[in-house]
Amino acid sequence: MSNKLLTKKELQKLIEENDESVKFVQKKSKSNSSEWWQFYHTIFVNNYQQEFVSCNTCKALLFVTSTSGTNTLKFHANSCAQRKDKSMGSQQQTVHDFYSSSKPTPIPTKLKSRVTQACTEFCALDGRAFDVITDDGFQNLAKVLFNAGRSMYKSSIEIKELLPHSTTVRKKIIEMN
């Protein structure tokens, strides 16, 4: 079989026949990867990645491309019949499925891109090491600023009003020592 994208039917047939050219690969977890990938394997035929993934639970094939995003993965994972607790008796989603505070919120691509751009500019304009954004101090600052913004979401505040003056930071450091 040549290196080409297969239809769902062709791929299902190869899988049913346990064809040796078919490989299921768990996507490596990266910081910018969606958490939904943990429920799926990407499919390769003759080392050529297909536009389908396989659900780890029910083995359903889902059409996914790099441009289609992860909504397909999310919706299937939330409704996968074999993943649901059988004692529930119903596969209907509950209010908690939609409003659970422990449910991770997917980050919109546009927002992630803007944050990446701001971090890049921070490192470049201020002459900082690129890995400064992975340090505890920077991440704590980002978390506090994020929570401040979340608590003040109905009002408009200027970031200059929120951030302390450099001499105030200097005084705090002296006090800490």
DOVEXRO-63658 format. One record per residue (C-alpha): residue number from 1; residue in three letters; x, y, z. Coordinates in Angstrom, 3 decimals. Example, Ala and Ser with C-alpha at 12.3 -4.5 7.8 and 13.67 -1.06 7.14 Angstrom:
BEGIN
REC    k    r        c1        c2        c3
REC    1  ala    12.300    -4.500     7.800
REC    2  ser    13.670    -1.060     7.140
***
This chain:
BEGIN
REC    k    r        c1        c2        c3
REC    1  met     0.000     0.000     0.000
REC    2  ser     1.391     3.431    -0.925
REC    3  asn     1.828     6.459     1.301
REC    4  lys    -1.571     8.105     1.008
REC    5  leu    -4.484     9.271     3.069
REC    6  leu    -7.081     6.548     3.381
REC    7  thr   -10.836     6.841     3.641
REC    8  lys   -12.512     5.823     6.871
REC    9  lys   -13.780     2.614     5.237
REC   10  glu   -10.322     1.659     3.955
REC   11  leu    -8.779     2.349     7.338
REC   12  gln   -11.457     0.390     9.222
REC   13  lys   -10.899    -2.584     6.923
REC   14  leu    -7.144    -2.578     7.589
REC   15  ile    -7.744    -2.329    11.339
REC   16  glu   -10.277    -5.187    11.305
REC   17  glu    -7.780    -7.323     9.391
REC   18  asn    -5.041    -6.487    11.945
REC   19  asp    -2.876    -5.272     9.086
REC   20  glu     0.753    -4.841    10.181
REC   21  ser     1.044    -1.537     8.308
REC   22  val    -1.352     0.114    10.807
REC   23  lys     0.205     1.670    13.923
REC   24  phe    -1.559     3.453    16.784
REC   25  val     0.558     6.145    18.420
REC   26  gln    -0.238     8.092    21.593
REC   27  lys     0.417    11.775    20.988
REC   28  lys     3.235    13.120    23.170
REC   29  ser     2.026    15.560    25.777
REC   30  lys     3.300    19.088    25.204
REC   31  ser     2.490    22.248    27.105
REC   32  asn     0.501    23.573    24.144
REC   33  ser    -1.356    20.315    23.425
REC   34  ser    -5.011    19.932    24.240
REC   35  glu    -5.801    17.691    27.212
REC   36  trp    -8.283    15.849    24.978
REC   37  trp    -5.463    14.022    23.177
REC   38  gln    -5.005    11.733    26.191
REC   39  phe    -8.151     9.839    25.108
REC   40  tyr    -6.974     9.128    21.527
REC   41  his    -4.277     7.527    19.414
REC   42  thr    -3.164     8.937    16.086
REC   43  ile    -3.139     6.395    13.272
REC   44  phe    -0.263     5.733    10.885
REC   45  val    -0.351     3.464     7.841
REC   46  asn     3.079     2.615     6.462
REC   47  asn     4.466     5.368     8.731
REC   48  tyr     2.171     7.911     7.060
REC   49  gln    -0.139     9.777     9.432
REC   50  gln    -3.819     9.509     8.602
REC   51  glu    -6.504    12.150     9.156
REC   52  phe    -8.256     9.928    11.697
REC   53  val    -7.709     9.176    15.359
REC   54  ser    -8.928     6.217    17.377
REC   55  cys   -10.783     6.584    20.675
REC   56  asn    -8.848     4.672    23.354
REC   57  thr   -12.106     3.516    24.947
REC   58  cys   -14.560     2.558    22.186
REC   59  lys   -12.094     2.416    19.240
REC   60  ala   -14.265     4.752    17.128
REC   61  leu   -12.472     6.508    14.265
REC   62  leu   -12.789    10.288    14.235
REC   63  phe   -11.762    12.621    11.427
REC   64  val    -9.256    15.160    12.762
REC   65  thr    -6.858    17.432    10.905
REC   66  ser    -4.362    19.979    12.184
REC   67  thr    -6.696    22.776    11.094
REC   68  ser    -9.924    21.333    12.509
REC   69  gly    -9.046    21.876    16.174
REC   70  thr    -9.971    19.547    19.008
REC   71  asn   -13.733    20.075    19.296
REC   72  thr   -14.361    16.677    17.694
REC   73  leu   -12.142    15.050    20.337
REC   74  lys   -13.829    16.961    23.149
REC   75  phe   -17.390    16.148    22.090
REC   76  his   -16.646    12.460    21.549
REC   77  ala   -14.787    12.140    24.875
REC   78  asn   -17.711    13.746    26.709
REC   79  ser   -20.257    11.452    25.084
REC   80  cys   -18.315     8.212    24.654
REC   81  ala   -20.821     5.544    25.759
REC   82  gln   -18.172     3.125    27.016
REC   83  arg   -16.447     5.797    29.129
REC   84  lys   -19.617     6.804    30.986
REC   85  asp   -20.453     5.154    34.272
REC   86  lys   -22.889     2.344    33.401
REC   87  ser   -24.684     2.770    36.729
REC   88  met   -25.975     6.154    35.596
REC   89  gly   -28.572     4.380    33.471
REC   90  ser   -28.655     7.302    31.039
REC   91  gln   -26.098     8.766    28.690
REC   92  gln   -27.681    12.205    28.983
REC   93  gln   -25.295    14.925    30.108
REC   94  thr   -25.964    16.591    33.419
REC   95  val   -25.735    20.233    34.458
REC   96  his   -22.430    19.362    36.146
REC   97  asp   -20.992    18.299    32.772
REC   98  phe   -21.417    21.886    31.611
REC   99  tyr   -20.777    23.919    34.766
REC  100  ser   -18.374    21.879    36.862
REC  101  ser   -15.722    24.133    38.391
REC  102  ser   -13.164    21.312    38.227
REC  103  lys   -13.682    20.895    34.483
REC  104  pro   -10.654    22.322    32.639
REC  105  thr   -11.476    25.165    30.298
REC  106  pro    -9.860    24.864    26.875
REC  107  ile    -7.757    27.912    26.007
REC  108  pro    -8.783    29.601    22.743
REC  109  thr    -6.032    29.500    20.114
REC  110  lys    -6.204    33.268    19.583
REC  111  leu    -5.665    33.964    23.291
REC  112  lys    -2.793    31.459    23.487
REC  113  ser    -1.209    33.158    20.468
REC  114  arg    -1.496    36.625    22.071
REC  115  val     0.080    35.382    25.315
REC  116  thr     2.908    33.739    23.356
REC  117  gln     3.488    37.000    21.474
REC  118  ala     3.535    39.010    24.744
REC  119  cys     5.991    36.569    26.354
REC  120  thr     8.216    36.765    23.284
REC  121  glu     8.191    40.559    23.384
REC  122  phe     8.846    40.523    27.157
REC  123  cys    11.953    38.384    26.663
REC  124  ala    13.194    40.288    23.612
REC  125  leu    12.481    43.883    24.703
REC  126  asp    13.636    43.449    28.295
REC  127  gly    16.639    41.263    27.464
REC  128  arg    15.375    38.322    29.528
REC  129  ala    16.249    34.660    29.112
REC  130  phe    13.547    32.784    27.203
REC  131  asp    13.088    30.256    29.988
REC  132  val    12.234    33.004    32.502
REC  133  ile     8.553    32.325    31.705
REC  134  thr     8.919    28.781    33.070
REC  135  asp    10.396    29.980    36.382
REC  136  asp     8.285    29.937    39.552
REC  137  gly     8.567    33.695    40.117
REC  138  phe     7.226    34.660    36.690
REC  139  gln     4.465    32.043    36.810
REC  140  asn     3.407    33.233    40.277
REC  141  leu     3.279    36.829    38.983
REC  142  ala     1.214    35.751    35.976
REC  143  lys    -1.171    33.783    38.221
REC  144  val    -1.684    36.722    40.608
REC  145  leu    -2.258    39.126    37.688
REC  146  phe    -4.657    36.659    36.065
REC  147  asn    -6.651    36.295    39.292
REC  148  ala    -6.658    40.080    39.782
REC  149  gly    -8.065    40.497    36.274
REC  150  arg   -10.651    37.817    36.895
REC  151  ser   -11.809    39.485    40.121
REC  152  met   -11.985    42.905    38.424
REC  153  tyr   -13.549    41.716    35.144
REC  154  lys   -16.450    44.187    35.288
REC  155  ser   -14.283    47.273    35.717
REC  156  ser   -11.587    48.666    33.513
REC  157  ile    -8.291    49.129    35.286
REC  158  glu    -4.993    50.237    33.846
REC  159  ile    -2.157    47.770    34.340
REC  160  lys     0.108    50.693    35.334
REC  161  glu    -2.234    51.336    38.292
REC  162  leu    -2.030    47.701    39.360
REC  163  leu     1.726    47.100    39.074
REC  164  pro     3.974    48.524    41.811
REC  165  his     6.726    51.050    41.116
REC  166  ser    10.232    49.577    40.877
REC  167  thr    11.307    51.355    44.107
REC  168  thr     8.436    49.664    45.961
REC  169  val     9.649    46.273    44.728
REC  170  arg    13.193    47.185    45.802
REC  171  lys    11.974    48.116    49.315
REC  172  lys    10.078    44.823    49.621
REC  173  ile    13.203    42.866    48.691
REC  174  ile    15.216    44.756    51.340
REC  175  glu    12.491    44.038    53.914
REC  176  met    12.539    40.330    53.037
REC  177  asn    16.309    40.149    53.664
***
